[in-house]
């Protein structure tokens, strides 16, 4: 009698590769707190730039209507934030 052929072990190797594939493709989900923090950061960035633009518009109107001078605006900014100087 001829000896029996051994079955190849390709199937078990294929399964390991499939498991490895599924692990690498699985998306990493951020925690809800991180997601919420990222959303808040984005909103604050948008709001701060919009607020700065509106403040500049108000300052322009104050000078344009001669309610105050440009030097007074500069001094008021320095009073609020001493690090800011020209």
Long-range contacts (C-beta under 8 A, 24 or more apart in sequence): none
